[in-house]
Amino acid sequence: MDSPKEKISSAGGVVINSSYEIAICRRFSTDLWVLPKGKIEQGETIEDAAIREVKEETGLIVEIVEFVNSIQYNYYELRNSMHYSKTVYFFLMRWIAGDFINHDEEFDEVVWVPKQKALKYMTFESEVDIVKESFLLADRQSRPE
């Protein structure tokens, strides 16, 4: 018999600064390099969750430029014998204010990284794809119509 499966929705962002670098989060113990993201709270829109999670995990105040894409994956937690199906919605974001010094304790550091280094450092291929899509959108945004 299969164990129960719970659906989880999360939201996050690809924050690109004026130097064309992105904000990525790092955990030293596992050498994890990921985009800022987190669970959508009850009553919260996907967009509001993305902005809140980016602020919590990076210390940055951002605005959404546009939706990039979503990723979906499944995982299992041994401690509660639960299978999860998770969807994460990502947005291209513009940095308005704030500083990494204000990031929460979930990650050891948050850094600005140029595109090519980010593509090399990122832990998950699905997030590499999100970063690539985000830069394509950012390029299109910066070109005059």
N, CA, C and O of each residue as an XYZ file, in Angstrom:
580
protein
N       0.845     -1.190      0.000
C       0.000      0.000      0.000
C       0.888      1.249      0.000
O       1.863      1.325      0.748
N       0.545      2.220     -0.839
C       1.301      3.462     -0.897
C       1.041      4.295      0.345
O      -0.051      4.279      0.913
N       2.078      5.027      0.754
C       1.887      5.944      1.868
C       1.142      7.173      1.358
O       1.106      7.418      0.152
N       0.548      7.947      2.261
C      -0.200      9.139      1.840
C       0.678     10.119      1.064
O       1.885     10.205      1.289
N       0.047     10.858      0.144
C       0.770     11.865     -0.634
C       0.098     13.221     -0.411
O      -1.120     13.362     -0.524
N       0.920     14.195     -0.096
C       0.410     15.547      0.136
C       0.943     16.472     -0.945
O       2.106     16.388     -1.339
N       0.069     17.359     -1.420
C       0.490     18.340     -2.425
C       0.912     19.620     -1.718
O       0.234     20.105     -0.811
N       2.052     20.158     -2.155
C       2.596     21.389     -1.578
C       2.862     22.370     -2.720
O       3.369     21.988     -3.774
N       2.515     23.628     -2.498
C       2.831     24.676     -3.464
C       3.771     25.676     -2.833
O       3.588     26.099     -1.691
N       4.786     26.048     -3.600
C       5.769     27.035     -3.154
C       5.958     28.071     -4.244
O       5.543     27.879     -5.387
N       6.591     29.170     -3.872
C       6.861     30.233     -4.838
C       8.197     30.883     -4.505
O       8.616     30.926     -3.348
N       8.857     31.389     -5.547
C      10.140     32.039     -5.348
C      10.504     32.896     -6.530
O       9.682     33.171     -7.405
N      11.759     33.316     -6.540
C      12.128     34.237     -7.598
C      13.573     34.155     -8.029
O      14.450     33.661     -7.321
N      13.770     34.664     -9.228
C      15.106     34.882     -9.774
C      15.294     36.393     -9.770
O      14.734     37.109    -10.600
N      16.098     36.863     -8.813
C      16.324     38.300     -8.654
C      17.582     38.665     -9.430
O      18.665     38.151     -9.153
N      17.429     39.555    -10.401
C      18.548     39.998    -11.222
C      18.824     41.471    -10.910
O      17.914     42.299    -10.936
N      20.092     41.790    -10.614
C      20.449     43.178    -10.316
C      20.902     43.911    -11.582
O      20.928     43.331    -12.667
N      21.255     45.175    -11.433
C      21.641     45.996    -12.594
C      22.962     45.552    -13.216
O      23.264     45.919    -14.352
N      23.756     44.762    -12.480
C      25.005     44.223    -13.030
C      24.790     42.868    -13.707
O      25.745     42.202    -14.107
N      23.524     42.475    -13.827
C      23.140     41.220    -14.475
C      23.646     39.997    -13.708
O      24.077     39.003    -14.293
N      23.579     40.104    -12.376
C      23.900     38.986    -11.493
C      22.601     38.539    -10.827
O      21.646     39.309    -10.730
N      22.574     37.275    -10.364
C      21.388     36.805     -9.660
C      21.719     36.495     -8.208
O      22.858     36.186     -7.859
N      20.693     36.587     -7.376
C      20.817     36.264     -5.963
C      20.575     34.766     -5.786
O      19.515     34.253     -6.144
N      21.580     34.062     -5.224
C      21.382     32.650     -4.914
C      21.767     32.373     -3.467
O      22.615     33.049     -2.885
N      21.114     31.356     -2.907
C      21.258     31.004     -1.504
C      22.133     29.760     -1.383
O      22.055     28.843     -2.201
N      22.973     29.749     -0.337
C      23.909     28.637     -0.161
C      23.875     28.110      1.267
O      23.840     28.869      2.235
N      23.887     26.780      1.365
C      24.034     26.106      2.652
C      25.366     25.376      2.617
O      25.576     24.511      1.767
N      26.267     25.716      3.530
C      27.630     25.169      3.514
C      27.684     23.659      3.752
O      28.431     22.953      3.074
N      26.904     23.164      4.703
C      27.025     21.761      5.124
C      26.790     20.770      3.991
O      27.381     19.691      3.973
N      25.931     21.135      3.053
C      25.622     20.231      1.935
C      26.047     20.820      0.592
O      25.754     20.244     -0.456
N      26.725     21.948      0.615
C      27.103     22.685     -0.593
C      25.900     22.871     -1.515
O      25.985     22.659     -2.724
N      24.792     23.268     -0.923
C      23.532     23.490     -1.633
C      23.491     24.917     -2.163
O      23.688     25.869     -1.407
N      23.233     25.069     -3.463
C      23.077     26.378     -4.109
C      21.706     26.390     -4.763
O      21.457     25.634     -5.702
N      20.809     27.250     -4.269
C      19.435     27.250     -4.769
C      18.875     28.667     -4.887
O      19.434     29.632     -4.365
N      17.770     28.748     -5.583
C      17.029     30.001     -5.668
C      16.180     30.163     -4.410
O      15.776     29.168     -3.807
N      15.907     31.402     -4.007
C      15.039     31.621     -2.845
C      13.594     31.225     -3.182
O      13.057     31.589     -4.229
N      12.989     30.475     -2.269
C      11.617     30.014     -2.475
C      11.072     29.465     -1.164
O      11.832     29.195     -0.234
N       9.752     29.300     -1.090
C       9.154     28.724      0.108
C       7.668     28.514     -0.054
O       7.070     28.900     -1.058
N       7.080     27.890      0.961
C       5.665     27.512      0.928
C       4.737     28.722      0.846
O       4.984     29.775      1.434
N       3.673     28.524      0.099
C       2.605     29.524      0.021
C       1.711     29.339      1.248
O       1.218     28.241      1.509
N       1.513     30.415      1.990
C       0.682     30.349      3.192
C      -0.789     30.468      2.832
O      -1.149     31.029      1.798
N      -1.625     29.934      3.699
C      -3.068     29.971      3.465
C      -3.541     31.415      3.280
O      -3.199     32.294      4.072
N      -4.329     31.650      2.229
C      -4.862     32.974      1.947
C      -3.910     33.882      1.193
O      -4.260     35.018      0.875
N      -2.723     33.403      0.907
C      -1.702     34.203      0.232
C      -1.719     33.891     -1.270
O      -1.894     32.737     -1.661
N      -1.538     34.916     -2.108
C      -1.416     34.664     -3.538
C      -0.027     34.111     -3.838
O       0.897     34.253     -3.036
N       0.106     33.488     -4.987
C       1.409     32.959     -5.405
C       2.424     34.097     -5.472
O       3.561     33.955     -5.021
N       2.001     35.229     -6.042
C       2.902     36.375     -6.185
C       3.341     36.938     -4.842
O       4.517     37.243     -4.640
N       2.383     37.076     -3.919
C       2.726     37.590     -2.585
C       3.675     36.647     -1.858
O       4.594     37.093     -1.172
N       3.452     35.341     -2.009
C       4.335     34.353     -1.379
C       5.746     34.456     -1.944
O       6.725     34.389     -1.200
N       5.849     34.619     -3.259
C       7.166     34.719     -3.894
C       7.926     35.936     -3.364
O       9.105     35.833     -3.025
N       7.260     37.075     -3.293
C       7.891     38.302     -2.788
C       8.295     38.134     -1.325
O       9.398     38.522     -0.942
N       7.414     37.559     -0.503
C       7.704     37.356      0.916
C       8.882     36.400      1.120
O       9.791     36.682      1.901
N       8.859     35.273      0.414
C       9.929     34.286      0.569
C      11.285     34.845      0.137
O      12.299     34.606      0.793
N      11.296     35.582     -0.960
C      12.557     36.187     -1.405
C      13.067     37.165     -0.357
O      14.264     37.201     -0.072
N      12.171     37.955      0.215
C      12.589     38.908      1.261
C      13.125     38.175      2.486
O      14.160     38.554      3.033
N      12.416     37.111      2.926
C      12.857     36.366      4.106
C      14.216     35.705      3.873
O      15.111     35.808      4.713
N      14.370     35.030      2.741
C      15.571     34.228      2.505
C      16.773     35.024      2.019
O      17.910     34.569      2.147
N      16.531     36.229      1.455
C      17.653     37.014      0.928
C      17.845     38.354      1.632
O      18.948     38.900      1.623
N      16.793     38.890      2.237
C      16.856     40.230      2.810
C      16.549     41.323      1.793
O      16.609     42.510      2.114
N      16.219     40.921      0.567
C      15.978     41.887     -0.511
C      14.500     42.218     -0.662
O      13.630     41.361     -0.509
N      14.244     43.471     -0.964
C      12.900     43.912     -1.319
C      12.860     43.926     -2.847
O      13.700     44.543     -3.502
N      11.860     43.229     -3.396
C      11.816     43.023     -4.842
C      10.432     43.329     -5.395
O       9.452     43.456     -4.661
N      10.393     43.443     -6.720
C       9.101     43.508     -7.402
C       9.118     42.475     -8.516
O      10.162     42.180     -9.098
N       7.950     41.935     -8.799
C       7.834     40.933     -9.850
C       7.828     41.613    -11.208
O       7.126     42.602    -11.424
N       8.618     41.069    -12.115
C       8.635     41.528    -13.502
C       7.650     40.677    -14.307
O       6.771     41.203    -14.989
N       7.814     39.342    -14.215
C       6.875     38.434    -14.869
C       7.094     37.003    -14.405
O       8.132     36.664    -13.837
N       6.093     36.175    -14.662
C       6.171     34.750    -14.333
C       7.174     34.088    -15.268
O       7.190     34.373    -16.466
N       8.010     33.207    -14.728
C       9.006     32.485    -15.530
C       8.469     31.113    -15.901
O       8.238     30.823    -17.075
N       8.270     30.262    -14.883
C       7.807     28.898    -15.115
C       7.634     28.227    -13.763
O       7.938     28.813    -12.725
N       7.147     27.008    -13.783
C       7.052     26.233    -12.552
C       7.803     24.924    -12.729
O       8.005     24.448    -13.847
N       8.210     24.356    -11.610
C       8.826     23.034    -11.622
C       8.019     22.154    -10.679
O       7.378     22.646     -9.750
N       8.055     20.855    -10.924
C       7.319     19.914    -10.088
C       8.226     18.745     -9.772
O       8.923     18.232    -10.647
N       8.213     18.326     -8.516
C       8.986     17.148     -8.141
C       8.324     16.463     -6.949
O       7.514     17.058     -6.237
N       8.690     15.197     -6.753
C       8.173     14.398     -5.655
C       9.315     14.054     -4.708
O      10.456     13.884     -5.137
N       9.005     13.955     -3.431
C      10.002     13.518     -2.464
C       9.316     12.793     -1.314
O       8.099     12.870     -1.147
N      10.106     12.102     -0.541
C       9.616     11.289      0.567
C      10.332     11.697      1.843
O      11.553     11.850      1.860
N       9.557     11.873      2.918
C      10.139     12.177      4.223
C       9.994     10.960      5.117
O       8.885     10.527      5.430
N      11.124     10.419      5.519
C      11.156      9.219      6.340
C      10.536      9.458      7.716
O       9.836      8.595      8.247
N      10.800     10.643      8.294
C      10.366     10.907      9.675
C       8.851     10.814      9.860
O       8.380     10.476     10.946
N       8.078     11.115      8.796
C       6.623     11.002      8.920
C       6.019     10.041      7.877
O       4.802      9.997      7.694
N       6.875      9.287      7.208
C       6.445      8.311      6.190
C       5.467      8.927      5.194
O       4.417      8.359      4.896
N       5.835     10.094      4.692
C       4.931     10.839      3.819
C       5.584     11.125      2.475
O       6.743     11.533      2.398
N       4.809     10.902      1.419
C       5.217     11.292      0.068
C       4.643     12.677     -0.213
O       3.511     12.981      0.163
N       5.438     13.509     -0.878
C       4.993     14.855     -1.223
C       5.125     15.077     -2.719
O       6.059     14.591     -3.358
N       4.182     15.812     -3.258
C       4.252     16.279     -4.634
C       4.304     17.799     -4.547
O       3.354     18.437     -4.094
N       5.411     18.368     -4.981
C       5.628     19.801     -4.795
C       5.706     20.524     -6.133
O       6.374     20.071     -7.063
N       5.019     21.648     -6.214
C       5.096     22.541     -7.361
C       5.653     23.866     -6.878
O       5.174     24.426     -5.891
N       6.671     24.371     -7.578
C       7.280     25.652     -7.222
C       7.119     26.605     -8.406
O       7.525     26.296     -9.527
N       6.525     27.759     -8.141
C       6.294     28.790     -9.152
C       7.382     29.847     -9.025
O       7.603     30.394     -7.945
N       8.057     30.130    -10.128
C       9.156     31.100    -10.102
C       8.825     32.342    -10.926
O       8.194     32.265    -11.980
N       9.271     33.486    -10.412
C       9.062     34.773    -11.065
C      10.403     35.462    -11.286
O      11.313     35.366    -10.461
N      10.505     36.153    -12.406
C      11.622     37.055    -12.635
C      11.350     38.280    -11.776
O      10.245     38.822    -11.783
N      12.372     38.718    -11.030
C      12.190     39.824    -10.089
C      13.285     40.869    -10.240
O      14.412     40.581    -10.644
N      12.908     42.080     -9.902
C      13.835     43.208     -9.918
C      14.111     43.614     -8.473
O      13.192     43.754     -7.666
N      15.389     43.801     -8.163
C      15.807     44.231     -6.834
C      15.503     45.713     -6.679
O      15.898     46.524     -7.516
N      14.801     46.064     -5.605
C      14.442     47.458     -5.329
C      15.308     48.018     -4.192
O      15.848     49.119     -4.294
N      15.429     47.244     -3.117
C      16.169     47.692     -1.931
C      16.513     46.465     -1.092
O      16.256     45.327     -1.484
N      17.101     46.729      0.070
C      17.445     45.651      0.984
C      18.858     45.157      0.772
O      19.539     45.546     -0.177
N      19.287     44.289      1.679
C      20.661     43.813      1.671
C      20.702     42.387      2.208
O      19.898     42.011      3.060
N      21.640     41.605      1.703
C      21.774     40.216      2.124
C      22.014     40.062      3.626
O      21.729     39.007      4.191
N      22.528     41.089      4.265
C      22.791     41.000      5.708
C      21.509     40.705      6.480
O      21.556     40.234      7.616
N      20.359     40.984      5.856
C      19.065     40.789      6.508
C      18.419     39.440      6.187
O      17.253     39.223      6.516
N      19.168     38.525      5.546
C      18.559     37.233      5.221
C      18.326     36.403      6.475
O      19.003     36.583      7.487
N      17.352     35.483      6.397
C      17.036     34.652      7.565
C      18.097     33.573      7.760
O      19.099     33.541      7.046
N      17.873     32.703      8.719
C      18.877     31.695      9.097
C      18.790     30.402      8.290
O      19.553     29.470      8.544
N      17.886     30.329      7.332
C      17.733     29.084      6.565
C      18.989     28.744      5.762
O      19.319     27.575      5.560
N      19.675     29.787      5.310
C      20.904     29.585      4.528
C      22.075     30.267      5.209
O      21.911     31.225      5.965
N      23.275     29.745      4.920
C      24.480     30.322      5.508
C      24.870     31.633      4.840
O      25.383     32.546      5.486
N      24.619     31.711      3.540
C      24.926     32.968      2.840
C      24.039     33.115      1.616
O      23.523     32.143      1.065
N      23.887     34.355      1.220
C      23.213     34.705     -0.031
C      24.182     35.605     -0.766
O      24.748     36.527     -0.178
N      24.378     35.343     -2.057
C      25.368     36.093     -2.825
C      24.838     36.472     -4.202
O      23.960     35.811     -4.757
N      25.399     37.561     -4.738
C      25.174     37.917     -6.141
C      26.179     37.133     -6.985
O      27.375     37.139     -6.693
N      25.704     36.475     -8.008
C      26.564     35.646     -8.845
C      26.250     35.918    -10.318
O      25.079     35.963    -10.697
N      27.284     36.100    -11.159
C      27.043     36.261    -12.598
C      26.372     35.019    -13.175
O      26.503     33.922    -12.632
N      25.661     35.200    -14.266
C      24.875     34.124    -14.882
C      25.664     32.831    -15.059
O      25.204     31.778    -14.618
N      26.830     32.876    -15.687
C      27.577     31.655    -15.987
C      28.013     30.915    -14.721
O      27.991     29.685    -14.682
N      28.403     31.653    -13.701
C      28.773     31.007    -12.433
C      27.537     30.404    -11.774
O      27.599     29.308    -11.218
N      26.427     31.111    -11.835
C      25.187     30.589    -11.251
C      24.799     29.275    -11.918
O      24.425     28.320    -11.237
N      24.884     29.222    -13.234
C      24.530     28.000    -13.958
C      25.441     26.843    -13.545
O      25.019     25.687    -13.526
N      26.673     27.160    -13.221
C      27.641     26.137    -12.794
C      27.404     25.703    -11.346
O      27.516     24.518    -11.031
N      27.078     26.654    -10.463
C      26.946     26.374     -9.038
C      25.628     25.707     -8.650
O      25.595     24.897     -7.723
N      24.543     26.042     -9.351
C      23.209     25.590     -8.947
C      23.173     24.077     -8.746
O      23.708     23.318     -9.554
N      22.538     23.654     -7.662
C      22.483     22.235     -7.297
C      21.514     21.442     -8.168
O      21.812     20.311     -8.550
N      20.366     22.019     -8.483
C      19.317     21.273     -9.183
C      19.170     21.740    -10.629
O      19.060     22.935    -10.904
N      19.171     20.779    -11.540
C      19.051     21.068    -12.975
C      17.753     21.820    -13.294
O      17.727     22.676    -14.178
N      16.686     21.496    -12.573
C      15.418     22.189    -12.818
C      15.539     23.686    -12.522
O      14.913     24.502    -13.199
N      16.336     24.048    -11.520
C      16.538     25.465    -11.213
C      17.516     26.104    -12.199
O      17.416     27.301    -12.466
N      18.451     25.337    -12.740
C      19.322     25.838    -13.807
C      18.448     26.263    -14.988
O      18.655     27.327    -15.573
N      17.474     25.426    -15.329
C      16.563     25.749    -16.432
C      15.769     27.025    -16.145
O      15.559     27.842    -17.042
N      15.328     27.195    -14.898
C      14.594     28.411    -14.507
C      15.486     29.641    -14.666
O      15.032     30.681    -15.144
N      16.758     29.524    -14.266
C      17.700     30.644    -14.395
C      17.895     30.985    -15.880
O      17.876     32.158    -16.251
N      18.080     29.984    -16.712
C      18.248     30.225    -18.157
C      17.026     30.934    -18.730
O      17.162     31.910    -19.468
N      15.832     30.447    -18.394
C      14.598     31.082    -18.874
C      14.494     32.520    -18.383
O      14.054     33.405    -19.116
N      14.901     32.744    -17.145
C      14.818     34.089    -16.565
C      15.713     35.078    -17.298
O      15.313     36.215    -17.547
N      16.918     34.649    -17.642
C      17.813     35.544    -18.376
C      17.301     35.821    -19.787
O      17.490     36.921    -20.306
N      16.659     34.841    -20.412
C      16.038     35.086    -21.726
C      14.939     36.143    -21.598
O      14.832     37.040    -22.434
N      14.129     36.030    -20.550
C      13.074     37.018    -20.319
C      13.671     38.379    -20.002
O      13.184     39.397    -20.493
N      14.712     38.410    -19.196
C      15.358     39.687    -18.828
C      15.954     40.348    -20.060
O      15.872     41.567    -20.211
N      16.561     39.546    -20.952
C      17.099     40.099    -22.205
C      15.995     40.732    -23.029
O      16.157     41.821    -23.579
N      14.876     40.041    -23.106
C      13.735     40.566    -23.880
C      13.189     41.841    -23.243
O      12.806     42.776    -23.947
N      13.153     41.876    -21.912
C      12.667     43.068    -21.192
C      13.539     44.276    -21.446
O      13.039     45.398    -21.520
N      14.854     44.061    -21.582
C      15.781     45.180    -21.702
C      15.859     45.736    -23.120
O      16.378     46.833    -23.325
N      15.348     44.993    -24.098
C      15.373     45.474    -25.485
C      14.200     46.408    -25.752
O      13.061     46.075    -25.427
N      14.455     47.541    -26.323
C      13.331     48.434    -26.656
C      12.472     47.821    -27.748
O      12.970     47.155    -28.656
N      11.191     48.055    -27.640
C      10.244     47.522    -28.635
C      10.299     48.337    -29.908
O       9.577     48.044    -30.860
